[in-house]
């Protein structure tokens, strides 16, 4: 089995796709794939498909979808493995589980690389952390399950994954900033702050990169742009940490310089936290 959900849904057995074109069976396969090797209770599967508006035939219909998926598995494995479909998409007491071998699911590989990258960050190895976190982000092939209609369960999981992806991106940028790659980051950070116009962490990183690239006036423009959007859209001022970062730029605070590397072990937004 080869299972990919960090992008368009792709599930292959023996090199053959088993992803159905019909919407609801596709949705069930997507949910089982996200939680590969974990038993999903029948009520959870039904909630994903129908939400609170379950038809009386929900259980029977769900069983039909499972049968359709098993037929696709059986076709992929062929007559030489007649029981493969039931062992791969297995029935458990109260639910179903999609069994996958280690390394077969892209979410698992992503999580493994993220954990290793965080360990490298904690150990102070910014070169290894940057490499591992880049590798984790490269597992993504686009928005998760971009070609699947999602219900309430998948919607929560996709929000969690996207938040994780953004957090990993911030950590990778922190590692690169500590490695003195501020000039290389400017184009990326300019794009990211445009895509996430209210995200203080990315704006703080952009300000730090601009300051260290000898462009403090642009760092202040980034701050003023974010402040204007926060006030206009939310009626809020920037956080005290970001305000202190602005003051540090204005004062050319040496703590912002790479040479004062001890304090750069902390995220940019935390450099001037009380």
N, C-alpha and C positions, 0 to 999 in steps of 0.2 A: 504494500500500500504506500502511496505517496499522496500526502494531504496538504493542500495549500489553501489558506483562507486570508492571508495578508495581501490582498489583491482580489482579482476575480477568483471565484471558487474553482478549485481543481482537485479532483479526487480520482486517482488512477489505481487500478489493480492489474498486475501483469502488463503494465504499459497501456492499458485501455481505460478510457474515461468511463466512469460510472455515473457522472452527473446527469440527472434527468433534465429535460427541457421544461417540464411542467412545473409551475411555480411552487405549489405546496410540498411535493416530494423533494424538490430542490432545497426548500427552506428547512425541512427536517434533516436532510443530509448536512446542510451547513451547520445546524445547531449541534448535531452529533460530532461533526468534525472539530468544531471549536472546543468541545469538551471531550475530545478523543481520549479513550481509556478511563473515562469516568461514566458511571451509570447515571442516565437521565431518567427521572421518574416519568411515567406516562402523563400525569397532570401537567408537568412542565412542558412536555412536548405539545400537548394540546393547547396550553395557554399561548405558546409561541405562535401557533397556527391561527387560532380563533380568538385569542384574548378572552374577554369576559362574555362574548357572544357565542358560546359553544352550541353547536347543533346537537340534537338528541343522538345522532349517529356518529358523534365525534370519535368514540373509541373504535368503532368498526372501521371508520374511514382512516384513522391513524394506522390501524393494523394493515389496511390495504396499501397505504404508502410504504410501510416497512416491507411488505411482501414485494412491492415493485422494486425497491432498492435491492433486496436480496436477489431478485431475478437478474438484475443488472450485474451484480457481483458474480452470480453463478455463470453468466455468459462470459465474463472476463476470465474467470478461473478455469472454465471449461469442464468437460465431463471427467477429467482425471482427478478432480478435487470436488466431488459432489457435495461434501459437507462444509466447504470453505465459506459459503455465504452465511451460514448460521453461526459459524465460529468467529467470523470477522464482524458481522452485525449481530451481536449476541443478545439473546433474551436473558434478562436478569429479573429477580423477584421484584415486581413493581415497575419495571422499566427496561431500557435498552442501552447497550454500550457499543461504540465503534472501536474495535481493538486495532491498535497500531503499534508497530515495532519502534524501538528507540531510534530517533533521528528521522522518522518518517513524516513528522508534522512540523510545518514551518513555525507555528507558534512556540512549540517546545524548543526549537533551535534558537529562535529569537530570545526567549527567556533565558536560555543557557548563556548566550553571549552577553546579554545585559547583566546577569549576575557576575560573570567573570570580569566585565568592564567595571562594575562597581567595586569589586574586590581590588582591582588594579588602582582605581582612584583612591580607595582607602589606604592602600599601601604607598601612595605617592608616586606611582609609576604612570605618569601622564602619557608617555609614548604608547605604552601597551593599552592604557584605557582608551585613548583616542582610536587606536586601531580596532579594538574589540567592539566599541560602541558604533563605529562606522560599519563594521561587519553586521552588527545587529540591525542597524537601519537599512542595510542593503538587502536584508531578507524580505522587506516589504516590496511589493510589486505595484503598489497603488493603494487607494483606500480599501480597507478590509471589506470583503464580500460585496464589492461594488456592484455585482451583477445578481444579487439576491435580494428579494423583498424580505424585509425584516419585521418581526413582531416585537413584543415587549421584552422578551428575554434576550434576543440577539441585540436589540437596541442598546440595552444596558452594557452588554459585553463589548460592543463596538465602541461605545463611548469610553469605556475603561481602556481599551487597546489604544485608541487615539490619544488619550491623555498620557498613557505610558510612552507612546512614541515621541510625543512632544517633550516629555521629561528626559528621555534618553538623548534627544537632540540637544537640549540645554546642557546636559552633563558632558557630551562630546565637545561642545563649543567651549565649555569651561576648561577642559583639558587642553584644547588647542590654544586658548588664550594664554594659559600658563606656559605653553611651549613657545610663546612669542610669535604665533601665527596670525596676529591681529590684522595685518594687511591682507592676507589671504581670505579672511573671514568677512571682509566688509561687504562684498557683493551678496553673499549668502545672508548676512544679517539684515541688509537693506530689504531684501526680498521677504525675509521672515517677519520683520516688523510691519511690513505692508499687509501681509496675510493675516497677522495676528495684532491688529492695531491697538488692543488694550492690554497686551501681555507685558507686564512690567519686567519680568526676568529677561526676556529677549531684548527689550529696549535698554535695560541696564548693560547687557553684554555689548550691544551696539555702541552705546556711549563709551564704554571702556575701550573698545577696539578703535574707535575714532580718536579718542584722547591719546592713546598710545601710538597712533599713526600720525600724530602731530596736527590733528584737526579738531581742537577743542571747541571751536565755534560750532561745528556741525554736531558735536555731541550735545551741546546746549540746544540746538535746533531740534534734535530728536526728543529731548526732554520736553520742550515747549509744545511740540506736536502732540505727544502723548497726553500732556496735561490738558491741552485744549479739548481733546476727544473725551477724556475722562469727565471733565466738567460739563461738556455739552451733552454727552450721552447718558451719564450716570449721576451727575451732580456731585461728583467726588473729586477731591484733590489726590495727587499721587501719594503713595505711602510715605511715611517718615523716612524709610530706608532710601527710597529713590530721591527724596528731597535732599537728604544728606549727600548722596552721590552727586547731585547737581552742584551742591555747595563745594564739594571736593574738586570738581572740575573747575569751577570758578576760581578756587584758591590754588590751583595746581598742586593739590595735596600729594606729597611724595608717596603716600600709600597706594596711589594708582600706578606707580611706576613698576615695571617688571622687576627691576633690580631689588625692590623690597619684597622679594619673593615669598617670605614667610607668610604674609597675610593673604597672598594669593592662593593659599591652600583652601580658602573659603570661597563660595560663590560670590560673584561681583556684587550682587544685591545685598549680601551680608557683610561686606567689607566695613560698612559704617553703621552697622546695627548697634543699638545701645547694649 
